[in-house]
């Protein structure tokens, strides 16, 4: 059964599109809005690793690396072999190494 994306996912996708099109300031605002919505979703769906991974992506992209790492770690606690969460958790280290922290197609999650 497919479920329509919630507001958080829509804002996350919009932010990624804006970022891709060089509209960084607008993208950052959308990432922050996405994080707010995804926090609510994660609080409601407490055992949903995907929601936590989306939250981590939004937090990471808005510059909140510490909170993003927490969300990715929670996702991995629920789903230890979740590759997208592992990728999201390694992304800040990848950025420090200078490879730009490239996202998986469609974001980390």
N, C-alpha and C positions, 0 to 999 in steps of 0.2 A: 504494500500500500504506500503510495507516494503522499507525502504531506507537503503542502505549500510552504514556502519559506516564510519565516516570521520576519518582523520588522528588522531585527538585528542582522539577519543574513542579507536582507535587501540593502541596508546601509553599508554593510561590509563589502558587498559586491559593487555598489556604487562608488565607494571609496577607492577600491582597487582600479576601477575603470578611470576615475578622475586622476589617480596617481599615474596610470599608464599614459594618460593624455597630457601629462605635465602640469596638472592643476593641483599642486602639492597642498596649498593652503585649504582649498575646498576638501581635498581628500582627508586631511588631518581632522577637520571638523566632522566629517562622516565617520571616520574611524572612532572618534570619541563618542558619537551618537550610537554607533554599532556596539561599542563596549558597554554602554549604559543599558541598552536593550538586551544584550547577551548576558549580562550579569543577572538580570531579572529572569531570563529563561533558564540559566544555570541553577539559580536558586530554586526554581520550580521543578526542573527536571534534574534532580540531584545525582542521578546515576547515568547521565547521558554524556559519554566521552566526547561525542561530536560537538555538543554545545560548548563544552569546556575548551575544545580545540579552536572553535570559531572565536570564542572569547579571547583566548591566547593570541590569536592572529590579530584581532582588533587592538588589543592592548599593546602588542609588540609594535604594530605599525603606527600607533599613536605616541610611541616613545616610552611607554611604561614597561620596561624590560623585566623588572622584578615581579610585577603582578602577572605579566605574561608567562614567565617561567613557572609561577605557581599554578596557573591554569593548565599549562601543558603537563606539569607533574601530576596534577589531579586526574587529568584525562588518562595518563599512563597508569595511574593507580587503579583505574577502573578497567582499562584495556591495555595491559602491559606491552603488547606487540603492535600498538597503533603507530604505524610508520609516520603518518602525518604529524602526530603529536611529537614524536621523536625529532622529526625535521624542524618543527617549530621551536623546540627546546634548543636545538643546536644552532639555530639561525643567528642569535646574537654573537656567538663565537665565530661563525662564518663571516659575519660582517667585520669583526675585529681582525680577521686574517686577510681581509681585503678583497674577497670575492664578490662583495656586494650583497650577500645574503639573498641570492635569487630565490624567489618563491617557486613552489611547485605550480604547474599550470592550474589556474583557478584559485590560487591561494594555497596556504598550507593545509587547509582542512578539506 
